Amino acid sequence: MSIIDKAVEPIKQWIFGIALKKSFVALAKLIVSFAAAKGIAVSFAFNGIQFDLADIGIMTAALNSLFTMLRNWLKIKYPNKFGWL
């Protein structure tokens, strides 16, 4: 078994990991773009605090922040499964 044969499998896994990460990032961007383009407004209350995301800019920033928090939580809570994010 040559050095190249030993390196092929880890390289394939690394490339697949990058492709998977980029696909999740693209999906998050698609969701945010769709919500911004359609002008989806969200209003909800959490622990007595009213949130009104009628402004497109605020809603877009909130969605981006939500996806970032979710990604970071998954990386910290389940590092073995989602450490690649």
Residue pairs with C-beta under 8 A, 6 or more apart in sequence:
17 84
20 84
21 84
21 85
24 85
28 64
28 67
31 63
31 67
32 60
32 63
32 64
32 67
35 59
35 60
35 63
36 56
36 59
36 60
39 56
40 59
41 52
41 53
41 54
41 59
42 51
42 53
42 59
42 62
43 50
43 51
43 52
43 53
43 54
44 50
44 51
45 51
53 59
53 62
71 85
74 81
74 82
74 85
75 82
75 83
75 85
